[in-house]
Amino acid sequence: MGAVIEIKYFNSFFLNKTNISKEPVWNGSRGIPADIGGYPVLSSSSDSNDWAIEESRIRGGYNNTSTDYGARAYLVEEDQSASFRLNSMIYSGIFNSRTGINNSNVFSVAEDITKSVNPVQGSIQKLYAENSNLIIFQEEKVSRALIDKDAIYSAEGGGSVTTSNLVIGTIQPYLGEYGISKNPESFAVYGYDKYFSDKNNNAILRLTNNGIVEISAYGMKDFFRDELNSLDTASSSGIVLGGYNVYSSEYTVSLQKNPITQQGQSFSTTSFDSKVNGWPTFFTYKPEQMFSIQNKFYTVKSGGLYQHYVTETAVGSIVNRNTFYGVEEPSSITFVVNNLPASSKTFQTIGYEGSSGWQVNRFTSDFTGTVKNPKASNWIKNFDVTTPQPPLTGAAVKSYYEGEYVIVNSTGITGASSTGTTVILSNFSEIPAIGASVGGDGVQDETKVVSFVPITGLLTVDKNLNVIQFQKITFNSVVDRSGYSAAFGTTNPDYPKYYCGFTIKENKYVSNLINTSSANEKEVIFGQSVSGIKGFYSNVTIATDKTTDPGGEKQLFNVTTTYTSNNGY
């Protein structure tokens, strides 16, 4: 059974119900087939449930006010297909909220409402309105267009600006074959400076009143060449996320490979300081958005908003420095010591002026050349390197407080014989520390103290004993600050303090360098037989430790090293 409903078409309203589709849907006449250029039309299946009719009554209500017949205007186009003009701009009618005029949906084909740039230089990726100019960022070019004015040029080539009824006037390209590639997310602005990236040219750029400057060339050209060139992979495209940090007056840029689907992939976040024309630091955070509001710098991570450079939260809890998204990271500085580059030297010490809490993670000499590995078929590069400072392990040169330790030598007398891991001690000179080395007749090598109860004298070790009554047992232990509480029950034991790593000397922190290198070819003196690191120059990485005033301010004014010239190896 079915019914035929006659519908008259009036100059009135459309009633339309359309599901969201990835493709454009024709919202007017359904009479233009898609195969001749019309938009695709959703089917009337249960999934789409799409329909549209023209109705004469307001809201289509029964007995509602109807509109009268009137003149109907039709526009006939020879080609009804959609066109995509990636190098063109189009503008609508005016919008004025004060007078109630809203013609933002009016695009009159009777007027010249489009403006195009050179399609050879790629699509338009970004528009930025500055005062009475419009800056146009294409993939391979940056231009500016006059707004509500035009330029008139004389026969001699001179030009003047005059008012015009043109919304977008003459387009004037900036010098230089630079664009924004397909990374409009790299754009950031502060004052008259605009920052953006050009991945196609492996460059980070700054646009000022004087034109475009390649700021990545200030000491970072090789870095950005490699990073931008490898940003895109076969399966995905990386992003170049930019933002201006108004708090530190720096342009921050984060290069991220496939940031959405693979959060663990590599990234590099760094910043440019226009005051020094350089890139002073890298950061350990990977943001999703960056922006500044009222002298504060914010980033977005996993849907959360984070304010940087705060020392305490809204509820009063302290926030440690270098804490990004709940993870605290140390600060580090890497530099090259290269005095007298043509002279072979032995670097003997490392020192610095500044705050306590700095350690040396790496102190290595230059490579001495690629040689054949005598024990294998591969090629190796030889260089000198520091060892962790004995008697403690860890960084190459520990900080002042992390390198603090005490030496405890004590003895005790067994109250009975024992062949197990426990024995009763008496007459002990010092309380044996947990982890102390145990010595004496009947004690196995590398035996360590597990626990000791001073009241009862019960000693527990990690290996079986073979001792008799009234036998002397010795204990030797080196305990650093992290082990004070467990070994002595206090963070400040009453023992002489020693330091492995930096020590204070005349208001400076100084440490010797201990060589741990293996022998190079034809090298006679090597390793710990050398008082220092041999080489023409050295690479040094200094970082903050984990225990000295956690989250506090650490200052570093200068770093020095003493060396002696030598005649080679």
Disulfide bonds with the S-S distance in Angstrom:
none
